[in-house]
Amino acid sequence: MPLSSPTGAEYATILGVGAYRPSRVVPNSEIVERLDSSDEWIRTRSGIEQRRWATPEETVELMAISSAREALEASGVDARQIDAVVVATVTHFLQTPSLATMVAHQLGTDQAAAFDISAACAGFCHGIALANDMVRGGSAGHVLVIGVERLSDITDPDDRSSAFIFADGAGAAVVGPSDTPGIGPVVWGSDGEQYDLIRNRETWLDVLESGEKRVPHLVMQGNPVFRWASFTMAKVGLQALERAGITADELDVFVPHQANNRITDAMARAMKLPEHVKIARDIAQQGNTSAASIPLAMHRMLAEGEAKSGDLALIIAFGAGLAYAAQVVVVP
């Protein structure tokens, strides 16, 4: 007798988004002296004017749960309807259990499946792809996807190439069934040959053996990452548009990972995005929050009226690994 196979919704879509921005605002002026830098140099190099760093009380758990609650409220979905919680993060310092299990419990889900994914800055887009497949495949009715980071914990404050970039925050999205397509096919992959371009400087074992009381810091080779992201990711973005069956002219919003405004500009030029396409610039006020950057940026665009419900948005992210993912989504 053949096995039965689950049947899901014909389509899936993002039903609502939520965000949590830490309370501490850190302007460039606060960090330039230690880095032997200047406000102008940081703005020119990255587009960052200020960033958000979490206080000790603003844990990854608190930020993830807060953003999730707002996403649930925006979507009109009760926590008990959530069948799976997917958390993208690289700054949950318990190797196990996953942060997602704690979040699922605190939100009051009905024993939802819960797991973390480690895809660095591309984690949220990976989560959206998984959620889309789960809803359409029948393994979940509604999926909560969260990107959350406290990158200030693993940033070397004396590293002139990266200390001004990284920040903290959380963003969340509820994915559920839809009568019309709301999430396009994902284009994703990795370039492990360039594994060392963004990584922890050393392992936890290295730190333990050194006897020092610190965490392994992030290091990044900025110029190679810039060249790779600017051109390779533009090709990935165009593939995502093609697989979704739309052209750049039909796009309303571009929400790239908030890594660097110069990378964003280079991608937009390479993809020949029309002038009417609104481009997320959340990095100027928030900094680079890795897995949280895309939902935070989309949330800001909705709040400020740059994006509206029903718009077609290209989301694309890339980071350590080098892992990447992109898809076209309907803005909730």
Buried (B, 14 or more C-beta within 10 A) or exposed (E): EEEEEEEBBEBBBBBBBBBBBBEBEBEBEEBBEEBEBEBEBBBEBBBBBBBBBBEEEBBBBBBBBBBBBBBBEBBEBEBEBBBBBBBBBBBBEEEEEBBBBBBBBBBEBEEBBBBBBBBBBBBBBBBBBBBBBBBBBEBBBBBBBBBBBBBBBBBBEEBEBBBBBBBBBBBBBBBBBBEEBBBBBBBBBBBEEBEEBBBBBEEEEEBEEEEEEEBBBBBBBBEBBBEBBBEBBBEBBBEBBBBBEBEBEEBBBBBBBBBBBBBBEBBBEBBEBEEEBBBBBBBBBBBBBBBBBBBBBBBBBBEEEBBEEEBBBBBBBBBBBBBBBBBBBBBB
